[in-house]
Amino acid sequence: MKTVKLVLAAAILTGAPGLALAQGCSYGKQQSAQMSCAPGTTLNAETGTCVPVTG
């Protein structure tokens, strides 16, 4: 009976980190950088920079 308890405890301790990682596996999925440009400029999607508004 002591061996069964030892094996069960070892299995739980071995599996716990994997379960914890599975719960926190959303790194980078909900994070996004947002950029805002100064007044009078707009974001150029191709270059990723702010350019003056003309017209």
C-alpha positions in Angstrom: 0.0 0.0 0.0 2.9 2.3 0.7 4.3 1.7 -2.8 0.9 2.6 -4.4 0.8 5.9 -2.5 4.3 6.7 -3.5 3.7 5.9 -7.2 0.4 8.0 -7.1 2.2 10.9 -5.4 5.0 10.7 -8.0 2.5 10.7 -10.9 0.7 13.7 -9.5 3.9 15.7 -9.0 5.1 14.7 -12.5 1.9 15.8 -14.2 1.2 19.0 -12.3 3.8 21.2 -14.2 2.4 20.1 -17.6 -1.2 21.1 -16.5 0.1 24.5 -15.3 1.8 25.2 -18.6 -1.3 24.2 -20.6 -3.4 26.7 -18.7 -1.0 29.6 -19.4 -0.3 28.8 -23.0 -1.8 31.9 -24.4 1.5 33.9 -24.6 1.5 36.2 -27.5 -2.1 35.4 -28.6 -3.8 38.2 -26.8 -1.0 40.7 -26.8 -0.8 43.2 -29.7 1.1 46.4 -30.1 -0.9 49.4 -30.8 0.7 52.5 -32.4 -0.8 55.9 -32.6 0.4 58.7 -34.7 0.7 62.4 -33.9 -2.1 64.7 -35.1 -1.7 65.5 -38.8 -0.1 62.2 -39.6 -1.4 58.7 -40.4 0.0 55.2 -40.2 1.5 53.8 -43.4 0.7 50.1 -43.2 3.5 49.1 -45.6 6.3 50.8 -43.8 4.8 50.8 -40.3 5.7 54.5 -39.9 3.7 57.7 -39.5 3.5 59.9 -42.5 2.1 63.4 -42.9 -1.5 63.6 -44.2 -1.7 65.5 -47.5 -4.7 67.1 -49.0 
